[in-house]
Structure formats: structure tokens, C-alpha cells
Amino acid sequence: MEASAPCRARRGWRRSRAAGFPLSRAAVVLVFSALVLRAPPSVGYLAQLPRGIHLTQDSMKIVGSPNFPVKVYVMLHQKSPHMLCVTQQLRNSELIDPSFQWHGPKGRIISGNSTAQVTSTGSLVFQNFKESMSGVYTCFLEYKPTVEEVVKNLQLKYVVYAYREPHYYYQFTARYHAAPCNTIYNVSFEKKLLEILSKLVLDLSCQVFLLKSECHHVKMQRAGLQNELFFTFSVSSLDTEKGRKPCADHSCESSKRLSKAKILIERFFNQQVEVLGRRAEPLPEIYYIEGTLQMVWINRCFPGYGVNTLKHPKCPECCVICSPGSYNSHDGIHCLQCNSSLVFGAKACL
């Protein structure tokens, strides 16, 4: 997506510079500082969280099936839905002397602890779900339909998957008219630009990373050679799992903060065009080239997680933990096949 720019910005800057227009080596720091002061502290947001992100709610209850394992998705570090040790038919029936026993991965009997609890009615619920809890859970139910009948047995399986929000971020590219390549002026400018961009999004708990910075000689039509800086940088949400979340309000979700950061950055570049368009003195040595700001939205999953719409249709945009037989070693979007992988969340194919 290309950022728009005010009509009054001068489109002939690059031609006049290449034609020998007398430019000073003016620093752009003051211009940048003025732009930052003018940037608003907050703006509206556009993006929405991926569908299926908030699947786990206290009131959710999932019943089992005698015919196939039921898939359950639990957001990392959140409370799980209640997994009932009954089918839909038995849920609405009267059970005499029911007995429930849950077995976790590797056959371990779940008796209840600080993270996994079995309720008095036989439901299994997790309070703080972790990656290592992913796996197959089996409930063994014994009951009598009536007092006179013999005891019946039922075995229900659940496959419980950890999932997390995608590691999404914005990637920006922009071009600047530059000083001669390999000079200290370009290096100093790059450092200052990153500092200002970082300050712009700091209050939104976002961070800026420089992905690439290159200086090239560009041949312009009827304007000769020019030096241009090609910047590529990303804006991502800070990882709040390692510490306290900035706030518990719905507006603090990653996608909404990123959307606000995007608008602030677009406005910052547009204001550079406005400020330079009103200048009466010669242009600075380095300045933003109008209309070159571009942005793309990128989704990535953390290592050990991936998106698979076919396998997880009920959580189509979630980064679900990789099943045994697959892995994701980098921040890609999919779990890759690996026959030697025997665990959930594999980050390598060994």
C-alpha cells in the first residue's frame, strides 16, 4: 500500500538537485524533531484480530464423541474450555453412580493440581495452559443407565492443542534522497530516523527494527545520477508474555496497537513532505522522496507453531502448535512434515 502525500509537495526536487540546484548540507534533525512534536499521541485503529483468537471462555463446554477424538484449542497461558466426560446424548440423560477418570499424555492419571482440575461432574479444565500440556487426553466413564441395568463403560478422547496469536507485523519501505554513498551523513541520518520512529510507537508497546538499508546510484530521466537510500524496516508488537501486559483493555491487543502505529508512521512521512514543501531555503542534503513509502502486513508464527486451515478448520487463522510428525524451526507460517518428530511443538526435525 502506498502512502498518499499532499498536493503542494514539490515533485521536481530530485530533478532540480541533479541539475545542480545549490543545496546546503543542512541537518534534518530539526525537521524530524518538529514532525515528532506535531504527531498526535493516539489515533483510531483499522485492523481486527484474526478470527478464532478468543475461543476459550469460562462458559464454554465441549462434549466428547464415541466415534472420533474431539479437537480442543486452548490459548497459551489462558484458561481452557470445560471438556465434559460425556457425549451430547448422555449430557441430557440421567446417569446412575457415574465414575470418571482422566488420563493425560503418556497415560498419566490426572488427579487435579494447580493447572489441571477435574470437577465433581467429571469435566477437565486447565487454568494456565502451557505448550507441554498439548496432547491426547482420554476420559473413562462408568455409569448405569438405570439402577437395574449393568454398569456401562465409555471411552472419550480429546486432542488438546495450544495456540497463540500470530506474530504479525508491518514491513515498511521508503526512499530518501541521500548524500554521497559511504559517507558519515547517511549513517548519522539512518540512526536518527530509527530513533524517531521508535519514539513514535513506544507508547503503543511497539518496536521498530531496521531490516535493510542500502545506498544506490539512481539514473533519473533527464536528471542524471542521484544518490538514494533504500530503507526497509518492520514495526512489531512487543512480546508481552515475558512481562506484564501494558494493560488489560481490549484496545491493547497487538493488532490494534500495530494499526495505530501504522497510522502514526504514515502521518510522520506525510508531514515530512508538508514541511519540506513549505521551505523557502534550499533543500537539505537528505530528504524523503514523496510517494515512496510502501507497507505490507505480514503474518508469522513462532517456532513450533503453524497455521493449517485444513487440519484446524475451527481455528483457521490461529498459530496452532505443531503436531507430532511436523515442526517449524523459524518464524514461518506453516508446520513442515518431519516423520522423526514425535512431540507437539517441535522446533527442529531431528
Secondary structure as the mmCIF struct_conf table of DSSP 4:
data_model
#
loop_
_struct_conf.conf_type_id
_struct_conf.id
_struct_conf.beg_label_comp_id
_struct_conf.beg_label_asym_id
_struct_conf.beg_label_seq_id
_struct_conf.end_label_comp_id
_struct_conf.end_label_asym_id
_struct_conf.end_label_seq_id
STRN STRN1 GLU A 2 GLU A 2
HELX_LH_PP_P HELX_LH_PP_P1 ALA A 3 SER A 4
TURN_TY1_P TURN_TY1_P1 CYS A 7 ARG A 8
BEND BEND1 ALA A 9 ALA A 9
TURN_TY1_P TURN_TY1_P2 ARG A 11 GLY A 12
HELX_RH_AL_P HELX_RH_AL_P1 TRP A 13 ALA A 18
TURN_TY1_P TURN_TY1_P3 ALA A 19 GLY A 20
BEND BEND2 VAL A 28 VAL A 28
HELX_RH_AL_P HELX_RH_AL_P2 VAL A 29 ARG A 38
BEND BEND3 ALA A 39 ALA A 39
BEND BEND4 PRO A 41 PRO A 41
HELX_LH_PP_P HELX_LH_PP_P2 LEU A 49 PRO A 50
TURN_TY1_P TURN_TY1_P4 ARG A 51 HIS A 54
TURN_TY1_P TURN_TY1_P5 ASP A 58 SER A 59
STRN STRN2 LYS A 61 GLY A 64
BEND BEND5 PRO A 66 PHE A 68
HELX_LH_PP_P HELX_LH_PP_P3 PRO A 69 PRO A 69
STRN STRN3 VAL A 70 MET A 75
TURN_TY1_P TURN_TY1_P6 LEU A 76 HIS A 77
BEND BEND6 GLN A 78 GLN A 78
HELX_LH_PP_P HELX_LH_PP_P4 LYS A 79 PRO A 81
STRN STRN4 HIS A 82 THR A 87
HELX_RH_AL_P HELX_RH_AL_P3 GLN A 88 ARG A 91
TURN_TY1_P TURN_TY1_P7 ASN A 92 ASN A 92
BEND BEND7 SER A 93 SER A 93
STRN STRN5 ILE A 96 HIS A 103
HELX_RH_3T_P HELX_RH_3T_P1 PRO A 105 GLY A 107
STRN STRN6 ILE A 109 ILE A 110
BEND BEND8 SER A 114 THR A 115
STRN STRN7 ALA A 116 VAL A 118
TURN_TY1_P TURN_TY1_P8 SER A 120 THR A 121
BEND BEND9 GLY A 122 GLY A 122
STRN STRN8 LEU A 124 PHE A 126
BEND BEND10 GLN A 127 ASN A 128
HELX_RH_3T_P HELX_RH_3T_P2 GLU A 131 MET A 133
STRN STRN9 GLY A 135 LYS A 144
BEND BEND11 PRO A 145 GLU A 149
HELX_LH_PP_P HELX_LH_PP_P5 VAL A 150 VAL A 151
STRN STRN10 LYS A 152 ARG A 164
STRN STRN11 TYR A 169 HIS A 177
BEND BEND12 ALA A 179 PRO A 180
TURN_TY1_P TURN_TY1_P9 CYS A 181 ASN A 182
HELX_RH_AL_P HELX_RH_AL_P4 ILE A 184 LEU A 202
TURN_TY1_P TURN_TY1_P10 ASP A 203 SER A 205
STRN STRN12 CYS A 206 MET A 220
TURN_TY1_P TURN_TY1_P11 GLN A 221 ALA A 223
STRN STRN13 GLY A 224 SER A 237
HELX_RH_3T_P HELX_RH_3T_P3 THR A 240 LYS A 242
BEND BEND13 GLY A 243 GLY A 243
BEND BEND14 PRO A 246 PRO A 246
BEND BEND15 ALA A 248 ASP A 249
HELX_RH_3T_P HELX_RH_3T_P4 HIS A 250 CYS A 252
BEND BEND16 GLU A 253 GLU A 253
HELX_RH_AL_P HELX_RH_AL_P5 SER A 254 GLY A 277
TURN_TY1_P TURN_TY1_P12 ARG A 278 ARG A 278
BEND BEND17 GLU A 281 GLU A 281
HELX_LH_PP_P HELX_LH_PP_P6 PRO A 282 PRO A 284
BEND BEND18 GLU A 285 ILE A 286
STRN STRN14 TYR A 287 TYR A 288
HELX_LH_PP_P HELX_LH_PP_P7 ILE A 289 ILE A 289
TURN_TY1_P TURN_TY1_P13 GLU A 290 GLY A 291
STRN STRN15 GLN A 294 ILE A 298
TURN_TY1_P TURN_TY1_P14 PRO A 303 GLY A 304
STRN STRN16 TYR A 305 GLY A 306
TURN_TY1_P TURN_TY1_P15 THR A 309 LYS A 311
TURN_TY1_P TURN_TY1_P16 PRO A 313 LYS A 314
BEND BEND19 CYS A 315 CYS A 315
TURN_TY1_P TURN_TY1_P17 PRO A 316 GLU A 317
BEND BEND20 CYS A 318 CYS A 318
STRN STRN17 CYS A 319 ILE A 321
HELX_LH_PP_P HELX_LH_PP_P8 CYS A 322 SER A 323
TURN_TY1_P TURN_TY1_P18 PRO A 324 GLY A 325
STRN STRN18 SER A 326 TYR A 327
BEND BEND21 HIS A 330 ASP A 331
BEND BEND22 ILE A 333 HIS A 334
HELX_LH_PP_P HELX_LH_PP_P9 CYS A 335 CYS A 335
STRN STRN19 LEU A 336 GLN A 337
TURN_TY1_P TURN_TY1_P19 ASN A 339 SER A 340
BEND BEND23 VAL A 343 VAL A 343
TURN_TY1_P TURN_TY1_P20 PHE A 344 GLY A 345
BEND BEND24 LYS A 347 ALA A 348
#
